[in-house]
Amino acid sequence: MLKRLLVLFLVCGSIIFASERNTPLPPVTVLIEFDKPHSARSVAAMERETMHILQPSGIRLEWQMIADLPPNAEFSDFVVVRFRGSCATDEVPMPMDERGILGMSYASDGEVLPFGEVQCDRVKQSMRRVVPASQFRISEDLLGRALGRVVAHEMYHMLTNDKHHTKDGVTRESLSADDLVLGELLYSGRAADAISRRQAPK
């Protein structure tokens, strides 16, 4: 009888452990803000692309506009992404040096903070190298894809507290115009492992 109770205890213990391990972690809330007009279609495409890149990690995202937050809003896990410039294709960007940054995240005392920026005009300027001028003004989905890849790049730094880049994937140091809009661009193996470790049970 004692042996049977011990076996039952061990089995029940395993079930409880598995249940706790499989309990979904709270989502990461992505708080977004725009300082100029933006396209709702591009923003929706940006959210889809970012979630597509992060999906294998198990991280769930919820999106909130900072302007729409209620007073005293609280989040268990969050990052803030501010979009600078016009995030819509109806406004063609002025020529600029394409070697400038597309996005950035902030650090303090060696720690990466959960705050980042995306430079929409630079993203659009880079896109113009591969998107024909005749299609640029209607390429809202492509703009969203490009913005999503930049957001996923910066979120890697913010979520893993890693300031370094990988040799391939969306987290390499620089992304070309082709990288932004063509094919599929995901996390490298090292970046995916780092994101997955963040999701491991504590």
C-alpha positions in Angstrom: 0.0 0.0 0.0 2.8 2.4 0.9 4.5 1.6 -2.4 1.3 2.3 -4.3 0.9 5.7 -2.5 4.5 6.6 -3.3 4.0 5.9 -7.0 0.8 7.9 -7.0 2.5 10.8 -5.3 5.3 10.8 -7.8 2.9 10.7 -10.7 0.8 13.5 -9.3 3.9 15.5 -8.7 4.9 15.1 -12.3 1.5 16.2 -13.4 1.7 19.3 -11.2 5.2 20.2 -12.4 4.2 19.7 -16.1 1.1 21.9 -15.5 3.2 24.7 -14.0 5.8 24.4 -16.7 3.2 24.6 -19.5 1.4 27.6 -18.0 1.7 30.4 -20.6 3.8 33.3 -19.4 2.2 36.7 -19.5 2.5 38.5 -22.8 5.0 41.2 -23.6 3.1 44.4 -24.1 4.6 46.5 -26.9 3.8 50.2 -26.2 4.0 52.2 -29.5 4.0 55.9 -30.2 4.2 57.9 -33.4 5.4 61.5 -33.7 4.0 62.0 -37.2 1.1 60.6 -39.2 1.1 56.8 -39.8 -0.7 54.3 -41.9 -3.0 51.9 -40.1 -2.4 49.3 -42.7 1.3 49.6 -42.4 1.1 49.4 -38.6 -1.0 46.2 -38.8 1.5 44.7 -41.2 4.3 45.7 -38.9 2.6 43.9 -36.0 2.1 40.7 -38.0 5.7 40.6 -39.2 7.1 41.2 -35.7 4.9 38.4 -34.3 5.8 36.1 -37.1 9.5 36.5 -36.3 9.0 36.0 -32.6 6.5 33.2 -32.8 9.0 30.3 -32.6 10.3 31.7 -29.3 6.9 31.3 -27.6 6.7 35.0 -26.7 3.3 36.4 -27.0 2.9 40.1 -27.9 0.1 42.5 -27.2 0.2 45.9 -28.8 -1.0 49.2 -27.2 -0.9 52.7 -28.4 0.6 54.9 -25.7 -2.0 57.6 -26.4 -4.8 55.2 -25.7 -3.6 53.9 -22.4 -5.8 54.4 -19.4 -4.4 56.2 -16.3 -2.3 54.0 -14.0 -2.0 51.2 -16.6 0.2 48.3 -15.4 2.0 45.6 -17.3 3.9 42.5 -16.2 6.4 42.8 -19.1 6.7 45.5 -21.6 8.9 47.3 -24.2 8.4 50.8 -25.6 8.9 51.5 -29.3 8.7 55.1 -30.6 8.4 55.7 -34.4 10.1 58.8 -35.7 9.2 60.4 -39.0 6.3 59.6 -41.3 5.3 55.9 -41.1 3.2 56.1 -44.3 4.0 55.7 -47.9 1.9 58.7 -49.0 4.8 60.9 -47.9 8.0 60.2 -49.9 11.1 60.8 -47.7 13.7 63.4 -48.7 17.0 62.0 -49.9 19.3 61.1 -47.0 22.4 59.1 -46.3 21.2 55.5 -46.3 24.1 54.5 -44.0 22.2 56.0 -41.0 20.6 53.9 -38.4 17.1 52.3 -39.0 16.4 51.7 -35.3 18.0 51.8 -31.9 17.5 50.7 -28.3 18.8 52.4 -25.3 21.3 51.2 -22.6 22.3 52.5 -19.2 25.1 51.3 -17.0 25.6 48.3 -19.3 22.0 47.2 -19.2 19.7 47.4 -22.3 16.6 49.3 -21.4 13.1 48.4 -22.7 13.0 51.5 -24.8 13.7 51.7 -28.6 13.1 53.9 -31.6 12.5 53.2 -35.3 13.4 55.8 -38.0 10.5 55.5 -40.5 12.0 57.9 -43.0 15.3 56.0 -43.2 13.4 52.7 -43.6 11.4 54.2 -46.5 14.5 55.7 -48.0 16.2 52.3 -48.0 13.1 50.6 -49.4 13.2 52.8 -52.4 16.2 50.9 -53.7 14.1 47.8 -54.3 10.5 49.1 -54.5 9.8 50.9 -57.9 8.7 54.5 -57.6 5.4 53.6 -59.4 4.5 51.2 -56.5 6.0 53.0 -53.6 2.9 55.0 -52.6 0.8 51.8 -52.5 3.3 49.6 -50.8 1.8 49.9 -47.3 2.2 46.1 -46.6 5.9 46.2 -47.6 6.5 49.2 -45.4 4.9 47.3 -42.5 7.1 44.3 -43.2 10.2 46.5 -43.2 9.2 48.2 -39.9 8.4 44.9 -38.3 11.8 43.5 -39.1 13.5 46.6 -37.6 11.2 46.3 -34.5 12.1 42.6 -34.1 15.8 43.5 -34.3 15.5 46.0 -31.5 13.2 43.8 -29.4 15.9 41.1 -29.4 18.3 43.6 -27.7 15.6 44.7 -25.3 14.3 41.3 -24.4 17.7 39.5 -24.0 19.7 42.4 -22.6 22.3 41.7 -25.3 23.9 44.6 -27.1 25.7 42.4 -29.6 24.7 41.3 -33.0 24.7 38.0 -34.9 26.3 37.1 -38.2 23.1 36.3 -39.9 19.3 36.7 -39.5 17.3 39.8 -38.6 19.7 40.5 -35.7 22.8 41.1 -37.8 24.4 44.6 -37.4 23.0 46.1 -40.6 20.0 45.3 -42.8 20.0 46.0 -46.5 17.0 47.2 -48.5 16.6 43.6 -49.7 16.7 42.3 -46.1 13.9 44.7 -45.2 11.3 43.8 -47.8 12.2 40.6 -49.7 11.8 36.9 -48.8 11.7 35.9 -45.1 14.1 37.1 -42.4 14.0 35.4 -39.0 16.2 35.3 -35.9 19.5 33.5 -36.3 20.0 30.3 -34.3 21.9 32.1 -31.6 19.3 34.8 -31.3 16.5 32.3 -31.2 18.2 30.4 -28.5 18.6 33.5 -26.4 15.0 34.5 -26.8 13.9 30.9 -25.9 16.0 31.0 -22.7 14.2 34.1 -21.7 11.0 32.0 -21.8 12.4 29.1 -19.8 10.7 28.4 -16.5 12.4 30.3 -13.6 
